[in-house]
Amino acid sequence: MEKIVLNVNKAAQFLAADKIASFAPATKAAIESMENGTCPGNDFLGWLHLPSSITPEFLAEIKATAAVLRENCEVVIVAGIGGSYLGARAVIEALSNSFAQLVNDGKNPVVLYAGNNIGEDYLAELTDYLKTKKFGVINISKSGTTTETALAFRLLKKQCEDQRGKEMAKKVIVAVTDAKKGAARVTATKEGYATFVIPDNVGGRFSVLTPVGLLPIAVAGFDIDQLVAGAAAMEAATGADVPFMENPSAVYAATRFALYEAGKKIEILVNFQPKLHYMMEWWKQLYGESEGKDLKGIFPAAVDFSTDLHSMGQWIQEGERSIFETVISIEKPEHELHVPSDEENLDGLNFLAGKRVDEVNKMAELGTQLAHVDGGVPNMRLSVPQLNEYYLGQIIYFFEKACGIHCQLLEINAFNQPGVEAYKKNMFALLNKPGYEKESEAIQARLK
Ligand code: PA5
């Protein structure tokens, strides 16, 4: 099998010669300190050897539970937020037919998402849509107490029990949560739901290769063996003994760090395939929540091209030169579509007749890269042979490992997210949650 390939030449040209390679010892030290468990946040390194340690028996267990949901549900709702949601959606949307996502094809259930927002209309419309559907729920929350997810689950649980009866609800509701603590665990135990454990030492945004991601992906009908195999191949390709220039995660981390030191504070992840939109969202969460702390960190942004070439493209070409781009380029599309010839040629497009649509897309990609580099935007390119489970597994692990390395170059703990608590504290105080009486008083005084 091939590997995804990172090319940093068009970023290196903006840096002093050998600047990237000068970080080789630091990246090696960062990988070693994750290997020997001495890096900051070392109680959250369970993801590091996850791909190579997942057993076929465990995958079979996940597939068996997925089969129960697949047999008994037209629609499955994945309730979760952040790391308990984005990885599954990223993989499922990357692999799904773009126009079949809301239609049950008779083979795979429709997978929808809740618990990642508190939009009343969203939830009302979802519950309305589900009224005529045989649906099930995967309730995913490591803490088991996240308000957004818990609120959506409360609505969905009641609707599922009312519509399908308590016995069937028991069969089609699955919890993925902590082994012992949290309301999701308490409910699952009391109701007798099937459950999977999120390991203590795997943080949310590094958890896509645990049942958090694997169960929904299997329910959607995709090959989790291949996903894990791809990740395992990348685990081997990014180990401490792999020479720097052959280790894509080390090179990516070093290049980002060199650019950051050179004043490039914003990284824009780019795709030319709309199916990758949620892969960008997953990446934004992985990097944003891992490295945005201690007043440091590259701001992770993302664009879908060509769409955003006609909006953000202007900013990228001529705005403040504080950005760099990383393009995820899919070499071979799944389908083949040729531009037809037209006798009248009213649209003047006959110069494209006979070409594959992807050839046009690739020239848009190349033309954009050249234009942006000319405009002063360093550019990295991650070439992916095909959009399938195996290469998505590689992409996931590649970015995770690079994130762990880069955060150490930044001298921050990649694996906590203390800043996320601030909004929750205010929200609980404003909603008079029991236990927040003092905060409620203080916040009311601030609102006067
Ligand atoms: O990456 C993280 O740790 C977070 O994004 C969490 O996944 C997110 O806050 C959801 O938390 P929980 O799984 O506890 O509901």
Boltz pocket constraint, residues with backbone or C-beta under 6 A from the ligand:
constraints:
  - pocket:
      binder: B
      contacts: [[A, 81], [A, 82], [A, 83], [A, 84], [A, 140], [A, 141], [A, 142], [A, 143], [A, 144], [A, 145], [A, 146], [A, 149], [A, 203], [A, 204], [A, 205], [A, 206], [A, 289], [A, 417]]
      max_distance: 6.0
